[in-house]
């Protein structure tokens, strides 16, 4: 039997019928025919390419594989995506390339048990085959620009300083120091956003807003999505959460999107540390903490951070010459969001019923939260 025939029989058995018995049959066929490996890999690369056509990006695929399967499958997916990238004829943007470079991989030499390996591959292919269409983020591709996102400019010195300040805020064990460092980072973010808008206006740059997907990982995804939404709104962006696949799509101009990714990650790290300390204090007092405590803690943290960020954003003075620029950017972001998501729904936070968790989360947000920004020159 040809290698193509072996793979065809394995696929008919395992991919189009979800029963365990059919999966075992397909894996047995592949395990017994080592010559079929190359054809199996080629078919997998075709499935990956099909996912790109349906709006998925490399980080999205690995994220959903981790969510639905496990790390072994995520590594197989990473290796498959990297292999596909080598023969992908399309020019990909810097953001896409960075995603590929950061993927986990699985060494072929680790295939000691051919049956187990074939089973894992078929489980991964089942998932890839059934991925639905997502909102296409590569709006510029239809106009002849590189897909996968516009080319990123080299990171500015300002963003480097912001990244360093947030890293220090995450590392310190002193709430007052974390607050001061976060405050300085927010001040620089505001200044950076204004500077970028002015530069674009003076240079008559007509580039529109971008869109990125940011992972919102379990547990307590709802509270984390609320936190990301608050950070996005404070930085002139808008976010929509996809609960089923564990990410939020954030729309905004490139410099603002970078600020959102930095600040959200930093606040999440600080919230997790503060929650761990709060639980330890509760246990020391003889009170057992629960999942409800943690959910309430993070919900309160996200709510309080949102209030403080909105207040801080309102305090930033804007010159009259910049008001039309910011207004046009806001309109552009709204229009891009409406094209991507013509229909959205709202949801309510669940499991927020622990008063102690809410109080501790609010207190932690006050400690980590950015104070009012200094007036810009």
BELQUICOR-V654668 format. One record per residue. N is the residue number from 1. RES is the residue in one small letter. PSI is psi in radians with two decimals (none if undefined). OMEGA is omega as a letter, one per 30 degrees, with the letter a starting at -180 (* if undefined). Layout:
<<N;RES;PSI;OMEGA> <N;RES;PSI;OMEGA>>
This chain:
<<1;x;2.45;l> <2;x;2.75;l> <3;x;-0.63;l> <4;x;-0.68;l> <5;x;-0.69;l> <6;x;-0.81;a> <7;x;-0.69;l> <8;x;-0.82;a> <9;x;-0.71;l> <10;x;-0.71;l> <11;x;-0.76;l> <12;x;-0.64;a> <13;x;-0.75;a> <14;x;-0.56;a> <15;x;-0.46;a> <16;x;0.14;l> <17;x;2.19;a> <18;x;0.18;a> <19;x;2.61;l> <20;x;-0.64;a> <21;x;-0.71;a> <22;x;-0.57;l> <23;x;-0.76;l> <24;x;-0.69;l> <25;x;-0.82;l> <26;x;-0.74;l> <27;x;-0.65;l> <28;x;-0.73;l> <29;x;-0.78;a> <30;x;-0.68;a> <31;x;-0.53;a> <32;x;-0.09;a> <33;x;1.43;l> <34;x;-0.47;a> <35;x;-0.25;a> <36;x;-0.11;a> <37;x;-0.76;a> <38;x;-0.75;l> <39;x;-0.66;l> <40;x;-0.76;l> <41;x;-0.71;l> <42;x;-0.73;l> <43;x;-0.66;l> <44;x;-0.71;l> <45;x;-0.62;l> <46;x;-0.67;l> <47;x;-0.67;l> <48;x;-0.81;l> <49;x;-0.63;l> <50;x;-0.63;l> <51;x;-0.68;l> <52;x;-0.69;l> <53;x;-0.42;l> <54;x;0.25;l> <55;x;-0.04;a> <56;x;2.73;l> <57;x;2.87;a> <58;x;-0.84;a> <59;x;-0.58;l> <60;x;-0.78;a> <61;x;-0.84;a> <62;x;-0.64;l> <63;x;-0.80;a> <64;x;-0.53;l> <65;x;-0.77;l> <66;x;-0.68;a> <67;x;-0.71;a> <68;x;-0.48;a> <69;x;-1.94;l> <70;x;-3.03;a> <71;x;-0.59;l> <72;x;-0.80;l> <73;x;-0.61;l> <74;x;-0.68;l> <75;x;-0.68;l> <76;x;-0.72;l> <77;x;-0.72;l> <78;x;-0.77;l> <79;x;-0.71;a> <80;x;-0.74;a> <81;x;-0.71;l> <82;x;-0.70;l> <83;x;-0.74;l> <84;x;-0.61;a> <85;x;-0.54;a> <86;x;-0.48;a> <87;x;0.20;l> <88;x;2.08;a> <89;x;-0.17;a> <90;x;2.53;l> <91;x;2.16;a> <92;x;2.61;a> <93;x;3.02;a> <94;x;-0.65;l> <95;x;-0.73;l> <96;x;-0.82;a> <97;x;-0.66;l> <98;x;-0.64;l> <99;x;-0.79;a> <100;x;-0.74;a> <101;x;-0.49;a> <102;x;0.13;a> <103;x;2.55;l> <104;x;2.69;l> <105;x;2.85;l> <106;x;2.18;a> <107;x;2.38;l> <108;x;-0.48;a> <109;x;-0.26;a> <110;x;0.08;a> <111;x;1.07;a> <112;x;-0.73;a> <113;x;1.78;a> <114;x;-0.63;a> <115;x;-0.80;l> <116;x;-0.71;l> <117;x;-0.82;a> <118;x;-0.66;l> <119;x;-0.81;a> <120;x;-0.72;l> <121;x;-0.78;a> <122;x;-0.64;l> <123;x;-0.71;l> <124;x;-0.77;a> <125;x;-0.62;l> <126;x;-0.80;a> <127;x;-0.79;a> <128;x;-0.69;a> <129;x;-0.54;a> <130;x;0.14;l> <131;x;2.25;l> <132;x;3.03;l> <133;x;2.45;l> <134;x;2.91;l> <135;x;2.19;a> <136;x;2.13;a> <137;x;-0.30;a> <138;x;1.10;a> <139;x;-0.58;a> <140;x;-0.27;a> <141;x;-0.62;a> <142;x;-0.34;a> <143;x;0.17;l> <144;x;0.08;l> <145;x;2.83;a> <146;x;2.29;l> <147;x;3.02;l> <148;x;0.21;a> <149;x;2.58;l> <150;x;2.77;l> <151;x;2.27;l> <152;x;2.44;l> <153;x;2.72;l> <154;x;2.53;a> <155;x;2.30;a> <156;x;2.83;l> <157;x;-0.56;l> <158;x;-0.80;l> <159;x;-0.59;l> <160;x;-0.72;l> <161;x;-0.71;l> <162;x;-0.80;a> <163;x;-0.72;a> <164;x;-0.71;l> <165;x;-0.75;l> <166;x;-0.62;l> <167;x;-0.70;l> <168;x;-0.67;l> <169;x;-0.65;l> <170;x;-0.57;a> <171;x;-0.47;a> <172;x;2.59;l> <173;x;0.11;a> <174;x;2.01;a> <175;x;-0.68;a> <176;x;-0.70;l> <177;x;-0.72;l> <178;x;-0.71;l> <179;x;-0.78;a> <180;x;-0.74;l> <181;x;-0.73;l> <182;x;-0.64;l> <183;x;-0.78;l> <184;x;-0.71;l> <185;x;-0.75;l> <186;x;-0.69;l> <187;x;-0.78;l> <188;x;-0.64;l> <189;x;-0.78;a> <190;x;-0.79;a> <191;x;-0.72;a> <192;x;-0.74;a> <193;x;-0.77;l> <194;x;-0.77;l> <195;x;-0.77;a> <196;x;-0.70;l> <197;x;-0.72;l> <198;x;-0.75;l> <199;x;-0.75;a> <200;x;-0.71;a> <201;x;-0.77;a> <202;x;-0.54;a> <203;x;0.04;a> <204;x;0.68;l> <205;x;2.25;a> <206;x;0.17;a> <207;x;2.35;a> <208;x;-3.08;a> <209;x;2.67;l> <210;x;3.06;l> <211;x;2.37;l> <212;x;2.72;l> <213;x;2.28;a> <214;x;2.22;a> <215;x;2.39;l> <216;x;1.66;a> <217;x;2.64;l> <218;x;2.79;f> <219;x;3.05;l> <220;x;0.80;a> <221;x;-0.64;a> <222;x;-0.85;a> <223;x;-0.67;l> <224;x;-0.65;l> <225;x;-0.65;l> <226;x;-0.73;l> <227;x;-0.80;l> <228;x;-0.69;l> <229;x;-0.72;l> <230;x;-0.76;l> <231;x;-0.72;l> <232;x;-0.81;a> <233;x;-0.66;a> <234;x;-0.31;a> <235;x;0.56;l> <236;x;0.49;l> <237;x;2.99;l> <238;x;2.56;a> <239;x;2.53;l> <240;x;2.22;a> <241;x;2.30;l> <242;x;1.71;a> <243;x;-0.66;a> <244;x;-0.63;a> <245;x;0.12;l> <246;x;0.74;l> <247;x;2.82;l> <248;x;2.44;l> <249;x;2.15;a> <250;x;2.27;a> <251;x;2.30;l> <252;x;-3.14;l> <253;x;2.69;a> <254;x;-0.83;a> <255;x;-0.63;l> <256;x;-0.66;l> <257;x;-0.68;l> <258;x;-0.69;l> <259;x;-0.70;l> <260;x;-0.83;a> <261;x;-0.74;l> <262;x;-0.89;a> <263;x;-0.71;l> <264;x;-0.80;l> <265;x;-0.76;a> <266;x;-0.82;a> <267;x;-0.62;l> <268;x;-0.72;l> <269;x;-0.79;a> <270;x;-0.68;l> <271;x;-0.73;a> <272;x;-0.76;l> <273;x;-0.76;l> <274;x;-0.65;l> <275;x;-0.70;l> <276;x;-0.75;l> <277;x;-0.69;l> <278;x;-0.70;l> <279;x;-0.68;l> <280;x;-0.73;l> <281;x;-0.67;l> <282;x;-0.74;l> <283;x;-0.62;l> <284;x;-0.48;l> <285;x;0.10;l> <286;x;0.19;a> <287;x;2.22;a> <288;x;2.23;l> <289;x;2.66;a> <290;x;3.11;l> <291;x;-0.63;a> <292;x;-0.65;l> <293;x;-0.82;a> <294;x;-0.71;l> <295;x;-0.77;a> <296;x;-0.67;l> <297;x;-0.91;a> <298;x;-0.59;l> <299;x;-0.77;l> <300;x;-0.71;l> <301;x;-0.84;a> <302;x;-0.73;a> <303;x;-0.83;a> <304;x;-0.71;l> <305;x;-0.73;l> <306;x;-0.76;l> <307;x;-0.82;a> <308;x;-0.71;l> <309;x;-0.72;l> <310;x;-0.72;l> <311;x;-0.73;a> <312;x;-0.71;a> <313;x;-0.62;a> <314;x;-0.37;a> <315;x;-0.22;a> <316;x;2.07;l> <317;x;2.44;a> <318;x;2.23;l> <319;x;2.69;a> <320;x;-0.53;a> <321;x;-0.36;a> <322;x;-0.32;a> <323;x;-0.81;l> <324;x;-0.60;l> <325;x;-0.84;l> <326;x;-0.65;l> <327;x;-0.73;a> <328;x;-0.60;l> <329;x;-0.72;l> <330;x;-0.71;l> <331;x;-0.76;a> <332;x;-0.73;l> <333;x;-0.76;l> <334;x;-0.70;l> <335;x;-0.71;l> <336;x;-0.70;l> <337;x;-0.74;a> <338;x;-0.59;l> <339;x;-0.70;l> <340;x;-0.70;a> <341;x;1.34;l> <342;x;-0.39;l> <343;x;2.18;l> <344;x;2.79;l> <345;x;2.81;l> <346;x;2.77;l> <347;x;2.77;l> <348;x;2.49;l> <349;x;2.36;l> <350;x;2.67;l> <351;x;0.32;l> <352;x;1.54;a> <353;x;0.10;a> <354;x;1.93;a> <355;x;-0.72;a> <356;x;-0.71;l> <357;x;-0.72;l> <358;x;-0.78;a> <359;x;-0.76;a> <360;x;-0.68;l> <361;x;-0.70;l> <362;x;-0.72;l> <363;x;-0.72;l> <364;x;-0.65;l> <365;x;-0.67;l> <366;x;-0.62;a> <367;x;-0.69;a> <368;x;-0.28;a> <369;x;2.67;l> <370;x;2.32;l> <371;x;3.05;l> <372;x;2.37;a> <373;x;2.61;l> <374;x;2.68;l> <375;x;2.40;a> <376;x;2.52;l> <377;x;none;*>>
